[in-house]
Amino acid sequence: MNELTKIKTVMQKVVADAPHDVLLVLDGSTGQNAFEQAKQFTKATEVTSLAVTKLDGTAKGGVVIGISDQFQIPVKYIGVGEGIDDLQVFNKHEFVDSFFK
């Protein structure tokens, strides 16, 4: 985690206001473990958005709602498969609707 802090410092030597976005990628199938990951990464660096992967199987990624709320980090992308086209811009209405289908 100390390396993340160092990366920010090095980037700011080149671009003063870097980084512009820090995207935390979480595995949607890890459940409560994703909460602990978010906690540790937000301690180490300023996370500005989330991407949640592996939402194509039985995992629904419900823990993401709690993480986004508790840490005040918006979800930017979701991964619903293994291909490049399976990374989608997050649509909160479709996500919530998927719980009730």
Summary of the structure (lengths in Angstrom):
residues: 101
radius of gyration: 14.7
end to end distance: 39.0
largest distance: 49.4
contacts: 264
relative contact order: 0.16
helix: 45%
strand: 18%
